[in-house]
Amino acid sequence: MTDAHPLDRPIWAALSGRQANFALGDGPARRIATDVGVFVAARDDSPESLEALAGLVRAHGESWRMEVGAAPVPGTETLSEAVGVQMVAEALTDAPAPAFAFEPLTDADAPAMLALATLTKPGPFAARTHQLGDFVGVKLDGELVAMAGERLRPEGFTEVSGVCTHPDHRGKGYAAGLMRHVAGRILARGETPFLHAYASNTGAIGLYETLGFRIRTQVIVSALRAA
């Protein structure tokens, strides 16, 4: 549907738009490159689009959908399914600047970023996920202990993602401070920051609300594989 909000199908909106260079497939469905992530999406729920989506799952293995609603995809089976929330921030709440040092992360930091994400599991994170957008991090004695960055980028929006802190360094405000910086930078570009969280993660949702995010809608997060 051409009149749908881009955030209703954020994966499709990103991979058929500004991040098409990361996409596999050129028909009515797209999958993100396997060394970048696991996300897949169709343009709409037409039989043609859903068959194209199923073809990408068959070709590239386990793939995740994340969108409003979840029409069954013929030829696939659902490995897991959960309800999430999508949150947006038109403005951030007032707060002092972070009381800790952080720095931009580069390709040289990729192994440390992947290791931290593998340990803390903030969401799907692969070898090249960090190339989807800008990331910042906190390093202590040369060790990356916290990070946050950008993921999906539909036109006019950028997703805040990859937010995680090493278990030994939690409780120091790293996540909130880094998120505020990333979201503030997105707003400064004239875009709207958004993010996703599992609906059951009320603690995280509460944190995001203190930063200025509000729930826009529910989304369905489902992992598919070929039947």
N, C-alpha and C positions, 0 to 999 in steps of 0.2 A: 504494500500500500504506500503510494507516494506521499500521502498526507500524514503518515505516522511520525511521531516524535522520534528524532534520531536516537534518543536514549532508551526507547523501547526495545531497540535491537542494536545496542552499542557496538557489538562485535562486527556486525554487518556494516554499520555506518562507518566504522573506522577502516575496515579492510577493503571496502569498496570506495573509500575516499582518500583521506590524507595518508593513511598507512597501507595503501595498496601494494607498496614495495615489499611488505612482509607477508603478502597473501599467496596462498596456493589456490588454484582454480580461477577461472575467468567467466564462469556462467552465473546462474542465479544463486550460487552459494560460494562461500569462501572459508578457508581454514588458514590459521596462522602457521607460518613455517614451523616445522617440528623442533628446531633448535631455539625457537623464540617462545613457544608456548603450546597450549593444547586447545585453544578456543576455535570454535567453528560456528557458522551461522548461515542462515538462508535469508534471501531477500524478503520472502513472505511465506505463507503457508500453502501455496499452490502445490499441486502434485509435482510439477516440474521442478520447483525449488527444493522440495523435500527429497526428491530422488537425487538431485545434484548433491545435496548435503549428505545423503546416505553414501553416495559414491566417494566422497572425500573421506568419510569414516572408514569405508572399506579399504581405501588406498593408503591411509596414513595412521590407522590404529585409533586407540582411545582418544576421544575428542570431547570437549566440554562445551555445552551451550549455556548462555546466561542472558536471559531476556524476559520480557513480560509475556507470560503464557508459555506453553511448551506443547505444541502440536506433536502427536506421535510421528516418528520418522520410520516409514516402512523399511524393512531390511536391517534394522538395528535393534539392539536391546539396551535397556537402561541399566547401567551398573550402580548408579546412585542418583538420588534426587533430593534436593533440599530447597527450602524457601529462604530467599535472601531479601535484603532491602537495598534499594538504591537511594543514595543521599546526595543532595546538591547544596552548594553554598553560594548565594548571591553576594554575600559579604561575610567577613570574619569578625568574631567578637574581639574587643580590645584586649590586649595583653602586652606585657613587656617583652622585649626581645629575648630570645633564648639565652640562658646564663651559662652556656657551654659553647665550645668551639665546634664547628662542623665545616666540611669542605666538599667541593664537587667531586663526584666519583667518575672515573674514566674506564676505558677498556682495560687498563692495567689492573684495575680493582675487580675485574669480572670474576676471577676464581674466589676471592674473598666474599663477594656478594652472593654468589651461588652457594657457598658453604654456609653463610649466615642464614639464607633463605631455607636451605635444606634442613638446618637445625631447628628453626623457629616456625616454619610452615605458615607464612603469611598468605599463601595462595600459590597457584601454579607459578613456578619460576624456573627458567631453563638457562642454558649457557648464554643465549643472546637476548634474554628478556630486557636487560638493562639498556639495550639499544633502542627500545621503543620511546624513550624520553629521557629527560635529565634526572639524575639521581644525586642526592647529597647524603653524607654519612658522618658519623662520629668515629674517630679513631683514638684509641688509647694505647700508648707505647707501640704504635704501628699496627695494632689489631683493630679491624673493623668491628665495632660493637653495636652499631645501630644505623639504620638507613631508611630512606623514604624516597619515592620518585614518582614517575609518570608512566602510564601504561596505554590504555586505549585513548584515541584522539579523534572522536567524531567532530565534524565541522562545528566550531564554536564552543567545544567542550574539551576538557582534558581530565582523565581519571587519575586520582591520587592512589598509588598502590605500592606494593612492596615494602610496606611499613613494618619494621620488625626490630627487636632489641634482643641482644644476647641475654639469656636467663640470668647470668651473673651481674648484669648491669641494668636491671629494671628498677623502676621506682625513682628515676632521676629526671623524668620529664623529657627524655629524648624523643619518644614517639610524638608527643603533642607538639614539641618545638619544631621538629623536622617537618611534620605535616603542615603546621602553620606556615612555615617558610615556603614549602612546595605550593600549597594552595594560594598563598599570597602572590607568588610569582605568576601563577596561572591567571589570577584576577587582573594583575598588572598588564597582562597581554591582551586584555579585553575578552577573555574566555571565562567560562563557568567551570569551576572544579566540581567533580563528582567522584563518588566512590561506592564500593559495594561491601556489605558485611552480611554474614549469616544472621537471619532474624533471631536465632537463639543466642547470639553473642551480645547480650544486653549491656555488658560492661563496655565493650568497644563502641557500641552505638551511643551510649551515654557520653563517652569521651568526645566523639565526633560532634555531638550536639553542643558541647561546651565550646567548641571551636567555631560554631556558626553553621554547621551542616544541619539540614532537615531532611526527613524522609520524603522522597518524591513518590515512590511506588514500590511494590513488591516485585521481585524477579524470581524466576525458577532457575536453579543451577543444577544441571544434569550432566552426567558423564555417560557417553555412549560408546558402544563398540559394535562391530558388525555381528549380525545374528548368525 
